[in-house]
Amino acid sequence: MVTKEHISSKFDAELEDIRNSLMQMGGLVEKQLSFVVEALAKGDADLAEEIVDTEESIDRMEMAIDEQCMRIIARRQPTAGDLRLVISISKTVAELEAIGDDCKRIGYALKDIIDKGYDKSMLLPARHLGNSTKTMVKRSLDNMARLDADAALSVLRSGDDIDTEYEALMRQLVTFMMEDSRSVPKVLDAIWIARSFERIASRAFNMSHHCIFLVAGKDLRHRSIDDVEAAISD
């Protein structure tokens, strides 16, 4: 087990608090991603503004959870699984904050695109990649909540699917640009948004590694997927 009951019930409560805080922050980031995908589909300036505004709440949650983690380390001096829990939560929070930043940048880009004259046909191809990315983030958070290393490994394996989808989208967008030089500015906007989704997927990938570290007690970043599977099966 990663966590256990302690002599101090207050320590147990503190650990549970930071886990709950992480899930709350994750839920807010998922909501922000949903706004991004919906704004892409509708060309909704109000939603784009909501995406930007949500980042302030995400930043506040990041700072609050970081403070909770530092307080636990200073007061409780956790070891073994407890220390892994605090470290994994702290790293996952950093990934979530970075996803929030990526979403905020997309929100600003969408506001600018809408102001210039929204072209749904050019941006809609990126919507599917956005949905795939949102699903990857949700799965990573669910696995952290359930302490499920096997499911986290499944998310790592799905990274190839995201890469394939991203590359196909890039080819499609470049084809648009080659067929009509007037589309270049709009295509570049779409490419930038797609690249942002690819970065978000990479952060979800990292979150799955943090889950595996928490559950298995092994830092398996920068290892092949097969090596990760072998290591958590030991």
C-alpha positions in Angstrom: 0.0 0.0 0.0 1.2 3.5 -0.8 -0.6 5.0 2.2 -1.3 3.7 5.6 -3.0 4.8 8.8 -0.7 6.7 11.2 -0.6 7.1 14.9 -1.6 10.7 14.3 -5.0 11.0 12.8 -4.2 14.6 12.0 -1.4 13.4 9.7 -3.8 11.1 7.9 -6.2 14.0 7.5 -3.4 16.3 6.1 -2.5 13.6 3.5 -6.1 13.2 2.5 -6.5 16.9 2.2 -3.7 17.3 -0.3 -5.1 14.4 -2.3 -8.5 16.0 -2.4 -7.0 19.4 -3.3 -5.2 17.8 -6.2 -8.4 16.3 -7.5 -10.2 19.6 -7.2 -7.5 21.3 -9.1 -7.6 18.5 -11.7 -11.3 19.0 -12.1 -10.9 22.7 -12.8 -8.2 22.0 -15.4 -10.5 19.4 -17.1 -13.3 22.1 -17.1 -10.9 24.6 -18.7 -10.0 22.0 -21.4 -13.7 21.4 -22.1 -14.1 25.1 -22.6 -11.2 25.1 -25.1 -12.7 22.3 -27.2 -16.2 23.9 -27.1 -14.8 27.4 -28.0 -13.0 25.8 -31.0 -16.3 24.3 -32.2 -18.4 27.4 -31.7 -16.0 30.3 -32.1 -17.4 31.6 -28.8 -15.5 34.7 -27.6 -17.2 34.5 -24.1 -15.9 30.9 -23.7 -12.4 32.0 -24.8 -12.5 34.7 -22.1 -13.7 32.1 -19.5 -10.6 30.0 -20.5 -8.3 32.9 -19.7 -10.1 33.8 -16.5 -10.0 30.2 -15.1 -6.2 30.3 -15.1 -6.2 32.6 -12.1 -8.1 30.0 -10.0 -5.7 27.3 -11.1 -2.7 29.4 -10.1 -4.2 30.0 -6.6 -4.8 26.3 -6.2 -1.3 25.5 -7.2 0.2 27.8 -4.6 -2.1 26.5 -1.9 -1.3 22.9 -2.5 2.4 23.7 -2.7 2.1 25.3 0.7 0.3 22.2 2.1 3.1 19.9 0.8 5.9 22.0 2.2 4.1 22.2 5.6 3.8 18.4 5.7 7.4 17.9 4.8 8.5 20.4 7.4 6.3 19.2 10.2 5.9 15.5 9.6 9.2 14.6 7.9 7.4 11.9 5.9 9.3 8.8 4.6 8.7 6.0 2.2 5.2 5.9 0.7 4.1 9.1 2.4 7.0 11.0 1.0 6.3 9.6 -2.5 2.7 10.7 -2.1 3.7 14.3 -1.3 6.4 14.4 -4.1 4.0 12.9 -6.7 1.3 15.3 -5.8 3.6 18.3 -6.0 4.9 17.2 -9.4 1.4 16.5 -10.7 0.3 20.0 -9.5 3.1 21.5 -11.5 1.9 19.6 -14.7 -1.7 20.8 -14.1 -0.6 24.4 -13.7 1.4 24.1 -16.9 -1.7 22.7 -18.7 -3.7 25.7 -17.3 -1.1 28.0 -18.9 -1.3 26.2 -22.2 -5.1 26.5 -22.1 -4.8 30.2 -21.3 -2.6 30.8 -24.3 -5.1 29.0 -26.5 -7.8 31.2 -25.0 -5.9 34.3 -26.0 -5.3 32.9 -29.5 -9.0 32.1 -29.9 -10.0 35.6 -28.9 -7.6 37.0 -31.4 -8.8 34.6 -34.1 -12.5 35.4 -33.4 -11.7 39.2 -33.5 -10.1 38.7 -36.9 -13.0 36.8 -38.3 -13.4 33.2 -37.1 -13.0 30.5 -39.7 -14.5 27.3 -38.2 -13.5 25.1 -41.2 -9.8 25.8 -40.5 -9.9 25.2 -36.7 -12.4 22.3 -36.5 -9.8 19.7 -37.5 -7.9 20.5 -34.2 -11.0 19.9 -32.2 -10.7 16.1 -32.3 -7.1 16.3 -31.1 -8.3 18.5 -28.3 -10.9 15.9 -27.3 -8.2 13.1 -27.3 -5.9 15.3 -25.2 -8.7 16.0 -22.7 -9.4 12.3 -22.4 -5.8 11.6 -21.7 -5.7 14.2 -19.0 -8.8 12.8 -17.4 -7.5 9.3 -17.4 -4.2 10.4 -15.9 -6.1 12.1 -13.0 -8.4 9.2 -12.5 -5.5 6.8 -12.3 -3.8 9.0 -9.7 -7.0 9.0 -7.6 -7.3 5.2 -7.8 -3.5 4.6 -7.4 -3.7 2.4 -10.5 -0.2 1.9 -12.0 -1.5 -0.5 -14.7 -4.0 2.0 -16.0 -1.3 4.7 -15.9 0.8 2.4 -18.1 -2.1 2.2 -20.5 -2.1 6.0 -20.8 1.6 5.9 -21.6 0.9 3.5 -24.4 -1.8 5.7 -25.8 0.8 8.4 -26.3 1.6 6.9 -29.7 -2.0 7.4 -30.7 -1.8 11.1 -29.8 1.4 11.4 -31.8 -0.1 9.8 -34.8 -3.2 12.0 -34.7 -1.1 15.1 -34.3 1.1 14.2 -37.2 -1.9 13.5 -39.4 -3.4 16.9 -38.4 -0.2 18.6 -39.3 -0.2 17.0 -42.8 -3.8 18.1 -43.3 -3.1 21.7 -42.3 0.0 21.9 -44.4 -2.0 20.6 -47.4 -4.6 23.4 -46.8 -1.7 25.9 -46.9 -0.2 24.5 -50.0 -3.5 24.5 -51.9 -4.4 28.1 -51.0 -1.7 30.6 -50.1 -4.4 32.9 -48.7 -5.1 30.4 -45.9 -1.5 30.7 -44.5 -2.3 33.0 -41.5 -5.3 30.9 -40.5 -3.5 27.6 -40.9 -0.6 28.9 -38.8 -3.1 29.7 -36.1 -4.5 26.2 -36.3 -1.0 24.7 -36.2 -0.2 26.7 -33.1 -3.3 25.4 -31.3 -2.6 21.8 -32.3 0.9 22.2 -31.0 -0.5 23.4 -27.7 -2.7 20.3 -27.5 0.4 18.1 -28.2 2.2 19.8 -25.3 -0.8 19.2 -23.0 -0.8 15.5 -23.9 2.9 15.4 -23.0 2.0 16.8 -19.6 -0.6 14.1 -19.1 2.0 11.6 -20.1 4.3 12.9 -17.3 1.4 12.7 -14.8 1.1 9.0 -15.5 4.8 8.6 -14.7 4.2 10.4 -11.4 1.4 7.9 -10.7 3.6 5.0 -11.4 6.3 6.4 -9.2 3.8 6.9 -6.4 2.4 3.3 -6.6 5.5 1.3 -7.6 8.2 3.4 -5.9 10.3 3.6 -9.1 11.2 6.6 -11.2 10.8 5.2 -14.7 10.9 8.4 -16.7 13.0 8.3 -19.9 12.5 4.5 -20.1 10.8 2.6 -22.9 7.2 1.6 -22.4 8.3 -2.1 -22.3 10.8 -1.4 -19.6 8.2 0.4 -17.6 5.8 -2.5 -17.9 8.5 -5.0 -16.8 9.5 -2.8 -13.9 6.0 -2.4 -12.4 5.4 -6.1 -12.9 8.3 -7.1 -10.7 
